[in-house]
Amino acid sequence: MSGGSGRVRIIAGRLRGSRIDVPDRPGLRPTPDRVRETLFNWLMPYVGAARVLDLFAGTGALGIEALSRGAATVDFVERDRGLAEALRTTLARLKVADVSHVHATGAETFLAQARPPYAIVFLDPPFAENLWAATAQRLEAGGFLVDGAMVYVESPSRTLPDLPDTWRLHRELMAGEVRAALYRRVAPVG
């Protein structure tokens, strides 16, 4: 979905079939159902009881899908105050507000504060802003990732973001104009 308002649905887990409203916002493009289904098939062995970070959350579809499939907790980061409030409302309606937290701030501000590391991170920034490399470096340098963390990176199909050497490609797929890639973080050498 790009540009228009509508809804996306949660694919599987205890919230399966739940709908999430998609407001009409420039640059807001929730990850399509088919891509989310493939991504969570890849993440199945890792998501249970994981601590998850959904940067550039938008509608929160990725983080909510993780909660639906057993993630212990999800931090949602969304700088658009209206989207952050809509996400809080959605989490309350789905009765998962107790295992999630919405941070109405930008990713850079969020990552400037020390936090315990995450096992899964969704890195899906607005395509027009080219934030992949800078955000990935902050995640890596700030100690936000456990060894073996899984990092999902969504980018335009013709863009291969410059990512840390410790992020190894695990799986990827092309869906139209989108590259969906899952990386595994390995411990730095030395």
N, CA, C and O of each residue as an XYZ file, in Angstrom:
760
protein
N       0.843     -1.166      0.000
C       0.000      0.000      0.000
C       0.887      1.226      0.000
O       1.782      1.325      0.839
N       0.678      2.146     -0.890
C       1.495      3.347     -0.881
C       0.615      4.572     -1.034
O      -0.133      4.705     -2.002
N       0.718      5.460     -0.067
C       0.037      6.728     -0.153
C      -1.395      6.729      0.329
O      -1.770      7.666      1.033
N      -2.230      5.751      0.006
C      -3.625      5.787      0.367
C      -3.906      5.197      1.726
O      -3.114      4.427      2.270
N      -5.066      5.578      2.272
C      -5.429      5.005      3.557
C      -6.075      3.649      3.321
O      -6.559      3.370      2.224
N      -6.083      2.819      4.332
C      -6.652      1.486      4.216
C      -6.368      0.702      5.469
O      -6.301      1.258      6.565
N      -6.201     -0.605      5.302
C      -5.932     -1.482      6.437
C      -4.977     -2.582      6.009
O      -4.926     -2.967      4.840
N      -4.213     -3.085      6.993
C      -3.432     -4.300      6.807
C      -3.887     -5.269      7.892
O      -4.462     -4.865      8.902
N      -3.624     -6.539      7.669
C      -4.049     -7.539      8.642
C      -2.839     -8.267      9.210
O      -1.805     -8.398      8.554
N      -2.990     -8.734     10.433
C      -1.952     -9.558     11.050
C      -2.090    -10.957     10.470
O      -3.192    -11.504     10.418
N      -0.983    -11.536     10.036
C      -0.982    -12.784      9.275
C      -1.194    -14.018     10.142
O      -1.974    -14.897      9.777
N      -0.509    -14.101     11.293
C      -0.556    -15.341     12.076
C      -0.379    -15.038     13.567
O      -0.135    -13.901     13.970
N      -0.509    -16.088     14.359
C      -0.328    -15.952     15.801
C      -1.633    -15.629     16.512
O      -2.717    -15.737     15.938
N      -1.506    -15.233     17.765
C      -2.707    -15.023     18.577
C      -3.544    -13.828     18.134
O      -4.718    -13.737     18.493
N      -2.966    -12.911     17.364
C      -3.708    -11.753     16.856
C      -4.093    -11.908     15.393
O      -4.507    -10.947     14.743
N      -3.954    -13.122     14.883
C      -4.230    -13.402     13.468
C      -5.581    -12.831     13.048
O      -6.587    -12.985     13.741
N      -5.572    -12.169     11.894
C      -6.793    -11.598     11.342
C      -7.112    -10.207     11.850
O      -7.988     -9.541     11.298
N      -6.420     -9.746     12.896
C      -6.654     -8.387     13.399
C      -6.268     -7.384     12.318
O      -5.318     -7.591     11.564
N      -7.018     -6.311     12.264
C      -6.782     -5.274     11.264
C      -6.109     -4.061     11.901
O      -6.385     -3.699     13.044
N      -5.225     -3.449     11.129
C      -4.537     -2.236     11.550
C      -4.855     -1.159     10.517
O      -4.642     -1.355      9.321
N      -5.363     -0.025     10.985
C      -5.660      1.083     10.087
C      -4.370      1.684      9.542
O      -3.367      1.779     10.249
N      -4.412      2.087      8.279
C      -3.266      2.723      7.623
C      -3.702      4.129      7.206
O      -4.394      4.294      6.202
N      -3.298      5.139      7.977
C      -3.663      6.507      7.613
C      -2.950      6.953      6.339
O      -1.914      6.404      5.965
N      -3.517      7.945      5.689
C      -2.925      8.504      4.482
C      -1.823      9.472      4.898
O      -2.094     10.592      5.329
N      -0.559      9.017      4.761
C       0.600      9.839      5.111
C       1.651      9.690      4.012
O       1.877      8.583      3.523
N       2.299     10.793      3.617
C       3.361     10.687      2.604
C       4.465      9.743      3.079
O       4.927      9.843      4.215
N       4.879      8.842      2.218
C       5.985      7.935      2.531
C       5.610      6.734      3.375
O       6.435      5.840      3.563
N       4.386      6.685      3.891
C       3.968      5.538      4.717
C       3.604      4.384      3.785
O       2.680      4.496      2.979
N       4.345      3.265      3.901
C       4.105      2.097      3.062
C       4.309      0.857      3.909
O       5.416      0.327      3.997
N       3.226      0.395      4.538
C       3.350     -0.814      5.354
C       3.895     -1.983      4.531
O       3.590     -2.122      3.346
N       4.696     -2.808      5.174
C       5.239     -3.989      4.518
C       4.063     -4.867      4.065
O       3.205     -5.204      4.881
N       4.011     -5.238      2.790
C       2.884     -6.024      2.274
C       2.733     -7.372      2.991
O       3.704     -7.930      3.503
N       1.510     -7.877      3.014
C       1.199     -9.148      3.681
C       2.150    -10.263      3.247
O       2.693    -10.981      4.087
N       2.348    -10.403      1.952
C       3.172    -11.503      1.447
C       4.609    -11.427      1.962
O       5.207    -12.441      2.321
N       5.151    -10.214      1.992
C       6.520    -10.020      2.478
C       6.576    -10.294      3.985
O       7.503    -10.951      4.459
N       5.583     -9.790      4.745
C       5.556    -10.054      6.193
C       5.442    -11.546      6.477
O       6.084    -12.055      7.395
N       4.630    -12.245      5.697
C       4.484    -13.685      5.899
C       5.822    -14.401      5.682
O       6.209    -15.252      6.484
N       6.523    -14.057      4.601
C       7.830    -14.661      4.336
C       8.820    -14.305      5.428
O       9.529    -15.177      5.932
N       8.878    -13.024      5.802
C       9.791    -12.576      6.850
C       9.581    -13.351      8.143
O      10.546    -13.805      8.759
N       8.339    -13.505      8.556
C       8.092    -14.186      9.827
C       8.259    -15.694      9.729
O       8.466    -16.353     10.748
N       8.175    -16.252      8.538
C       8.577    -17.651      8.363
C      10.081    -17.776      8.616
O      10.530    -18.733      9.246
N      10.857    -16.804      8.121
C      12.296    -16.794      8.370
C      12.607    -16.610      9.848
O      13.532    -17.226     10.378
N      11.819    -15.751     10.517
C      12.076    -15.403     11.925
C      11.479    -16.392     12.933
O      11.725    -16.273     14.133
N      10.704    -17.357     12.457
C       9.996    -18.275     13.358
C      10.871    -18.833     14.481
O      10.422    -18.863     15.627
N      12.100    -19.277     14.203
C      12.906    -19.844     15.295
C      13.410    -18.801     16.301
O      13.915    -19.172     17.361
N      13.284    -17.514     15.993
C      13.905    -16.471     16.811
C      12.921    -15.576     17.562
O      13.299    -14.954     18.555
N      11.673    -15.498     17.113
C      10.766    -14.466     17.625
C      10.206    -14.780     19.016
O       9.932    -13.853     19.778
N      10.029    -16.041     19.364
C       9.453    -16.389     20.668
C      10.274    -15.840     21.812
O      11.467    -16.126     21.910
N       9.655    -15.054     22.681
C      10.262    -14.456     23.877
C      11.356    -13.431     23.561
O      12.134    -13.073     24.445
N      11.424    -12.960     22.321
C      12.459    -11.994     21.924
C      12.097    -10.582     22.359
O      10.924    -10.222     22.465
N      13.120     -9.806     22.603
C      12.981     -8.365     22.820
C      13.169     -7.728     21.452
O      14.208     -7.920     20.822
N      12.166     -6.963     20.975
C      12.100     -6.492     19.597
C      12.072     -4.963     19.540
O      11.473     -4.310     20.394
N      12.731     -4.404     18.519
C      12.717     -2.970     18.254
C      12.169     -2.742     16.853
O      12.708     -3.257     15.873
N      11.087     -1.962     16.765
C      10.490     -1.594     15.481
C      10.770     -0.109     15.254
O       9.981      0.751     15.644
N      11.919      0.179     14.610
C      12.282      1.562     14.287
C      11.463      2.018     13.087
O      11.108      1.209     12.230
N      11.164      3.306     13.027
C      10.369      3.837     11.917
C       9.068      3.032     11.814
O       8.705      2.568     10.733
N       8.379      2.874     12.933
C       7.277      1.916     13.065
C       6.093      2.178     12.144
O       5.471      1.222     11.681
N       5.761      3.414     11.865
C       4.587      3.684     11.033
C       3.336      3.115     11.679
O       2.952      3.534     12.771
N       2.699      2.164     11.013
C       1.488      1.526     11.555
C       1.814      0.518     12.652
O       0.933      0.119     13.414
N       3.079      0.105     12.733
C       3.474     -0.894     13.726
C       3.227     -2.321     13.286
O       3.318     -3.240     14.101
N       2.913     -2.530     12.005
C       2.551     -3.870     11.527
C       3.628     -4.913     11.810
O       3.306     -6.040     12.187
N       4.903     -4.556     11.636
C       5.966     -5.543     11.870
C       6.066     -5.898     13.351
O       6.128     -7.075     13.706
N       6.081     -4.893     14.206
C       6.164     -5.154     15.643
C       4.949     -5.878     16.185
O       5.076     -6.752     17.043
N       3.770     -5.524     15.694
C       2.549     -6.202     16.148
C       2.554     -7.651     15.684
O       2.127     -8.541     16.419
N       3.033     -7.892     14.475
C       3.150     -9.276     13.992
C       4.089    -10.063     14.913
O       3.826    -11.227     15.214
N       5.177     -9.436     15.362
C       6.103    -10.106     16.281
C       5.410    -10.415     17.616
O       5.575    -11.508     18.158
N       4.641     -9.462     18.145
C       3.896     -9.711     19.387
C       2.903    -10.852     19.202
O       2.750    -11.700     20.081
N       2.231    -10.868     18.057
C       1.256    -11.914     17.771
C       1.888    -13.297     17.789
O       1.241    -14.288     18.129
N       3.167    -13.349     17.414
C       3.879    -14.630     17.308
C       4.748    -14.940     18.520
O       5.583    -15.843     18.465
N       4.563    -14.201     19.615
C       5.208    -14.582     20.865
C       6.373    -13.749     21.336
O       7.025    -14.129     22.309
N       6.672    -12.623     20.695
C       7.745    -11.759     21.196
C       7.415    -11.323     22.621
O       6.252    -11.099     22.955
N       8.444    -11.204     23.454
C       8.235    -10.813     24.852
C       7.820     -9.363     24.971
O       6.926     -9.029     25.748
N       8.464     -8.503     24.205
C       8.195     -7.074     24.270
C       8.642     -6.417     22.973
O       9.558     -6.895     22.304
N       7.980     -5.311     22.625
C       8.357     -4.549     21.430
C       8.397     -3.065     21.786
O       7.458     -2.527     22.373
N       9.505     -2.411     21.420
C       9.601     -0.957     21.467
C       9.330     -0.450     20.057
O      10.023     -0.817     19.108
N       8.309      0.402     19.931
C       7.957      1.016     18.655
C       8.484      2.450     18.663
O       8.250      3.186     19.623
N       9.184      2.853     17.618
C       9.715      4.214     17.516
C       9.087      4.863     16.287
O       9.256      4.383     15.167
N       8.360      5.960     16.507
C       7.682      6.652     15.412
C       7.685      8.151     15.698
O       7.118      8.598     16.696
N       8.320      8.923     14.826
C       8.450     10.370     15.058
C       7.177     11.156     14.767
O       6.976     12.232     15.330
N       6.310     10.633     13.893
C       5.047     11.305     13.573
C       4.100     11.118     14.763
O       3.657     10.004     15.041
N       3.800     12.201     15.451
C       2.990     12.124     16.682
C       1.607     11.519     16.419
O       1.096     10.763     17.246
N       1.010     11.841     15.291
C      -0.294     11.289     14.959
C      -0.238      9.775     14.763
O      -1.108      9.049     15.244
N       0.791      9.304     14.054
C       0.959      7.863     13.864
C       1.269      7.164     15.187
O       0.783      6.062     15.441
N       2.087      7.816     16.035
C       2.416      7.231     17.335
C       1.150      7.091     18.189
O       0.970      6.076     18.862
N       0.290      8.084     18.166
C      -0.954      8.010     18.951
C      -1.885      6.943     18.381
O      -2.519      6.206     19.136
N      -1.971      6.857     17.056
C      -2.795      5.813     16.432
C      -2.264      4.426     16.794
O      -3.042      3.496     17.010
N      -0.950      4.291     16.858
C      -0.336      3.016     17.228
C      -0.670      2.666     18.674
O      -0.994      1.516     18.969
N      -0.596      3.639     19.579
C      -0.989      3.387     20.980
C      -2.429      2.893     21.062
O      -2.738      1.967     21.812
N      -3.302      3.520     20.285
C      -4.710      3.119     20.267
C      -4.859      1.693     19.754
O      -5.619      0.906     20.318
N      -4.145      1.358     18.697
C      -4.185      0.005     18.134
C      -3.689     -1.023     19.145
O      -4.316     -2.068     19.324
N      -2.576     -0.738     19.803
C      -2.010     -1.674     20.790
C      -2.975     -1.895     21.947
O      -3.099     -3.016     22.441
N      -3.664     -0.835     22.390
C      -4.658     -0.969     23.462
C      -5.841     -1.809     22.985
O      -6.326     -2.672     23.715
N      -6.307     -1.556     21.756
C      -7.442     -2.324     21.209
C      -7.098     -3.802     21.095
O      -7.946     -4.662     21.336
N      -5.845     -4.100     20.725
C      -5.417     -5.489     20.567
C      -4.994     -6.126     21.904
O      -4.650     -7.306     21.962
N      -5.028     -5.319     22.967
C      -4.683     -5.793     24.319
C      -3.237     -6.273     24.423
O      -2.952     -7.290     25.056
N      -2.323     -5.523     23.790
C      -0.888     -5.812     23.881
C      -0.096     -4.590     24.349
O       1.129     -4.557     24.230
N      -0.796     -3.594     24.878
C      -0.117     -2.382     25.340
C       0.798     -2.672     26.523
O       1.765     -1.944     26.750
N       0.503     -3.735     27.282
C       1.311     -4.064     28.460
C       2.667     -4.664     28.094
O       3.558     -4.707     28.942
N       2.846     -5.121     26.873
C       4.128     -5.718     26.449
C       4.767     -4.912     25.315
O       5.596     -5.419     24.560
N       4.360     -3.647     25.218
C       4.902     -2.797     24.170
C       5.012     -1.367     24.689
O       4.365     -0.987     25.666
N       5.830     -0.605     24.024
C       5.976      0.795     24.379
C       6.174      1.593     23.099
O       7.004      1.241     22.261
N       5.405      2.671     22.952
C       5.515      3.547     21.788
C       6.339      4.766     22.180
O       6.004      5.472     23.132
N       7.408      5.005     21.448
C       8.274      6.157     21.665
C       7.996      7.147     20.531
O       8.360      6.896     19.382
N       7.352      8.270     20.853
C       7.011      9.278     19.850
C       8.208     10.208     19.660
O       8.212     11.349     20.122
N       9.207      9.694     18.977
C      10.450     10.421     18.743
C      11.119      9.844     17.505
O      10.708      8.800     16.999
N      12.133     10.513     17.029
C      12.880     10.015     15.893
C      13.848      8.917     16.295
O      14.222      8.812     17.463
N      14.249      8.106     15.343
C      15.175      6.998     15.612
C      16.495      7.507     16.174
O      17.062      6.893     17.079
N      16.990      8.626     15.645
C      18.272      9.162     16.111
C      18.199      9.521     17.591
O      19.119      9.209     18.348
N      17.129     10.167     18.007
C      16.948     10.536     19.416
C      16.814      9.286     20.280
O      17.424      9.196     21.345
N      16.023      8.330     19.824
C      15.838      7.087     20.571
C      17.171      6.368     20.765
O      17.468      5.879     21.855
N      17.968      6.307     19.704
C      19.239      5.577     19.750
C      20.360      6.356     20.445
O      21.468      5.841     20.599
N      20.082      7.576     20.859
C      21.074      8.357     21.606
C      21.068      7.978     23.083
O      21.944      8.409     23.833
N      20.092      7.178     23.510
C      19.974      6.775     24.911
C      20.341      5.302     25.046
O      19.979      4.484     24.201
N      21.057      4.973     26.108
C      21.441      3.576     26.347
C      20.207      2.745     26.676
O      19.334      3.180     27.427
N      20.146      1.554     26.111
C      19.039      0.625     26.343
C      19.585     -0.792     26.308
O      20.637     -1.037     25.717
N      18.885     -1.722     26.932
C      19.305     -3.125     26.810
C      19.222     -3.551     25.340
O      18.409     -3.017     24.586
N      20.054     -4.504     24.932
C      20.084     -4.901     23.518
C      18.846     -5.702     23.086
O      18.132     -6.283     23.903
N      18.633     -5.703     21.797
C      17.484     -6.362     21.178
C      17.921     -7.611     20.425
O      19.048     -7.697     19.937
N      17.009     -8.580     20.339
C      17.257     -9.808     19.579
C      16.770     -9.685     18.139
O      17.290    -10.348     17.241
N      15.760     -8.827     17.923
C      15.223     -8.600     16.574
C      15.002     -7.101     16.401
O      14.463     -6.435     17.285
N      15.430     -6.577     15.243
C      15.214     -5.167     14.919
C      14.638     -5.078     13.514
O      15.102     -5.749     12.592
N      13.614     -4.234     13.368
C      13.042     -3.937     12.056
C      13.516     -2.554     11.646
O      13.196     -1.565     12.305
N      14.273     -2.478     10.568
C      14.846     -1.230     10.066
C      14.230     -0.957      8.697
O      14.690     -1.465      7.675
N      13.182     -0.144      8.704
C      12.384      0.107      7.512
C      12.077      1.604      7.427
O      10.923      2.010      7.569
N      13.116      2.432      7.193
C      12.902      3.886      7.190
C      12.214      4.371      5.916
O      12.120      3.638      4.932
N      11.734      5.617      5.948
C      11.181      6.193      4.708
C      12.244      6.137      3.612
O      13.373      6.583      3.818
N      11.894      5.603      2.475
C      12.862      5.402      1.403
C      13.523      6.707      0.958
O      14.715      6.719      0.651
N      12.771      7.799      0.920
C      13.292      9.065      0.411
C      14.380      9.666      1.301
O      15.116     10.549      0.860
N      14.491      9.202      2.550
C      15.420      9.831      3.488
C      16.786      9.152      3.590
O      17.686      9.704      4.222
N      16.968      7.997      3.001
C      18.261      7.302      2.967
C      18.924      7.221      4.347
O      20.044      7.696      4.531
N      18.228      6.620      5.308
C      18.691      6.544      6.692
C      19.293      5.192      7.066
O      19.641      4.988      8.229
N      19.427      4.265      6.121
C      19.858      2.908      6.452
C      21.242      2.878      7.087
O      21.399      2.350      8.188
N      22.246      3.429      6.419
C      23.628      3.324      6.887
C      23.822      3.997      8.243
O      24.398      3.400      9.153
N      23.347      5.229      8.385
C      23.538      5.955      9.650
C      22.842      5.239     10.803
O      23.406      5.123     11.892
N      21.625      4.758     10.572
C      20.888      4.070     11.633
C      21.554      2.742     11.980
O      21.668      2.391     13.154
N      21.992      2.007     10.969
C      22.662      0.727     11.215
C      23.935      0.935     12.037
O      24.224      0.154     12.944
N      24.685      1.975     11.723
C      25.917      2.256     12.477
C      25.600      2.602     13.928
O      26.324      2.191     14.834
N      24.520      3.356     14.157
C      24.120      3.692     15.538
C      23.710      2.439     16.297
O      24.062      2.273     17.464
N      22.965      1.558     15.638
C      22.560      0.300     16.282
C      23.778     -0.515     16.686
O      23.846     -1.043     17.796
N      24.730     -0.611     15.784
C      25.921     -1.421     16.029
C      26.827     -0.784     17.080
O      27.236     -1.446     18.034
N      27.137      0.484     16.910
C      28.069      1.163     17.820
C      27.483      1.350     19.213
O      28.222      1.387     20.198
N      26.162      1.468     19.303
C      25.523      1.730     20.593
C      25.239      0.495     21.424
O      24.699      0.600     22.525
N      25.596     -0.681     20.911
C      25.362     -1.909     21.673
C      23.887     -2.295     21.759
O      23.461     -2.895     22.746
N      23.110     -1.958     20.741
C      21.676     -2.239     20.747
C      21.328     -3.644     20.279
O      20.158     -4.026     20.304
N      22.333     -4.433     19.847
C      22.065     -5.750     19.278
C      22.790     -6.836     20.060
O      23.984     -6.723     20.339
N      22.060     -7.890     20.410
C      22.701     -9.045     21.027
C      23.486     -9.782     19.939
O      23.197     -9.624     18.753
N      24.476    -10.583     20.338
C      25.151    -11.432     19.361
C      24.101    -12.380     18.779
O      23.320    -12.980     19.518
N      24.090    -12.508     17.478
C      23.100    -13.353     16.823
C      21.785    -12.649     16.545
O      20.846    -13.279     16.057
N      21.691    -11.351     16.843
C      20.453    -10.599     16.579
C      20.082    -10.694     15.107
O      20.949    -10.776     14.237
N      18.790    -10.683     14.845
C      18.273    -10.683     13.481
C      17.799     -9.258     13.174
O      17.035     -8.670     13.939
N      18.263     -8.713     12.044
C      17.910     -7.352     11.656
C      17.271     -7.399     10.273
O      17.895     -7.821      9.299
N      16.018     -6.960     10.203
C      15.303     -6.903      8.931
C      15.508     -5.510      8.339
O      15.273     -4.503      9.008
N      15.949     -5.460      7.078
C      16.184     -4.199      6.386
C      15.333     -4.185      5.122
O      15.471     -5.049      4.256
N      14.452     -3.193      5.028
C      13.618     -3.029      3.836
C      14.091     -1.781      3.106
O      14.207     -0.707      3.696
N      14.361     -1.935      1.812
C      14.894     -0.829      1.012
C      14.380     -0.946     -0.421
O      13.813     -1.973     -0.794
N      14.576      0.110     -1.234
C      14.212     -0.013     -2.641
C      15.023     -1.141     -3.288
O      16.165     -1.386     -2.899
N      14.449     -1.814     -4.255
C      15.095     -2.985     -4.857
C      16.450     -2.665     -5.472
O      17.307     -3.544     -5.561
N      16.658     -1.439     -5.893
C      17.933     -1.072     -6.519
C      18.937     -0.493     -5.520
O      20.012     -0.040     -5.914
N      18.597     -0.505     -4.249
C      19.476      0.063     -3.219
C      20.025     -1.048     -2.340
O      19.271     -1.843     -1.776
N      21.330     -1.093     -2.231
C      21.980     -2.029     -1.321
C      22.629     -1.176     -0.227
O      23.727     -0.655     -0.421
N      21.952     -1.031      0.928
C      22.465     -0.145      1.967
C      23.851     -0.565      2.459
O      24.192     -1.747      2.477
N      24.630      0.429      2.854
C      25.949      0.201      3.443
C      25.724     -0.155      4.913
O      25.350      0.702      5.713
N      25.950     -1.406      5.261
C      25.662     -1.904      6.603
C      26.946     -2.360      7.293
O      27.949     -2.605      6.622
N      26.932     -2.479      8.622
C      28.134     -2.909      9.349
C      28.632     -4.283      8.889
O      27.847     -5.132      8.468
N      29.947     -4.481      8.978
C      30.567     -5.754      8.597
C      30.072     -6.919      9.448
O      30.145     -8.073      9.024
N      29.570     -6.625     10.638
C      29.088     -7.678     11.532
C      27.685     -8.161     11.159
O      27.184     -9.107     11.766
N      27.046     -7.533     10.176
C      25.723     -7.948      9.725
C      25.895     -8.828      8.490
O      26.347     -8.359      7.446
N      25.537    -10.088      8.611
C      25.675    -11.048      7.507
C      24.303    -11.366      6.925
O      23.362    -11.669      7.659
N      24.199    -11.295      5.611
C      22.927    -11.584      4.953
C      22.502    -13.012      5.262
O      23.259    -13.957      5.042
N      21.286    -13.161      5.772
C      20.725    -14.470      6.109
C      19.754    -14.924      5.004
O      19.840    -16.051      4.518
N      18.848    -14.046      4.624
C      17.868    -14.326      3.558
C      17.450    -13.008      2.917
O      17.549    -11.948      3.534
N      16.980    -13.085      1.666
C      16.433    -11.885      1.032
C      15.441    -12.267     -0.048
O      15.455    -13.384     -0.567
N      14.577    -11.312     -0.374
C      13.649    -11.483     -1.482
C      13.371    -10.128     -2.093
O      13.477     -9.095     -1.432
N      13.012    -10.149     -3.366
C      12.600     -8.939     -4.072
C      11.101     -9.056     -4.297
O      10.605    -10.081     -4.767
N      10.389     -7.991     -3.953
C       8.939     -7.950     -4.155
C       8.612     -6.621     -4.823
O       8.496     -5.590     -4.160
N       8.466     -6.659     -6.137
C       8.223     -5.422     -6.870
C       9.422     -4.499     -6.746
O      10.536     -4.865     -7.121
N       9.197     -3.311     -6.225
C      10.254     -2.312     -6.081
C      10.938     -2.364     -4.719
O      11.690     -1.454     -4.371
N      10.682     -3.429     -3.937
C      11.198     -3.520     -2.573
C      12.166     -4.692     -2.422
O      11.918     -5.789     -2.922
N      13.274     -4.437     -1.723
C      14.213     -5.485     -1.323
C      13.980     -5.745      0.159
O      14.120     -4.838      0.979
N      13.633     -6.959      0.501
C      13.409     -7.372      1.888
C      14.562     -8.285      2.266
O      14.711     -9.369      1.703
N      15.379     -7.850      3.220
C      16.583     -8.620      3.569
C      16.663     -8.817      5.076
O      16.417     -7.897      5.855
N      17.010    -10.024      5.465
C      17.182    -10.357      6.875
C      18.667    -10.647      7.110
O      19.273    -11.476      6.432
N      19.227     -9.943      8.083
C      20.644    -10.083      8.427
C      20.773    -10.683      9.824
O      19.907    -10.497     10.679
N      21.869    -11.405     10.037
C      22.195    -11.927     11.369
C      23.464    -11.210     11.811
O      24.446    -11.135     11.073
N      23.421    -10.687     13.027
C      24.602    -10.021     13.575
C      25.551    -11.060     14.165
O      25.150    -11.908     14.963
N      26.793    -10.980     13.764
C      27.837    -11.840     14.321
C      28.715    -10.996     15.234
O      28.820     -9.785     15.041
N      29.335    -11.607     16.208
C      30.189    -10.874     17.140
C      31.377    -10.279     16.394
O      31.955    -10.925     15.520
N      31.741     -9.041     16.741
C      32.908     -8.440     16.093
C      34.170     -9.228     16.411
O      34.302     -9.804     17.491
N      35.090     -9.245     15.462
C      36.367     -9.948     15.667
C      37.301     -9.007     16.420
O      37.400     -7.821     16.106
N      37.987     -9.563     17.422
C      38.983     -8.806     18.156
C      38.514     -8.194     19.346
O      39.282     -7.529     20.042
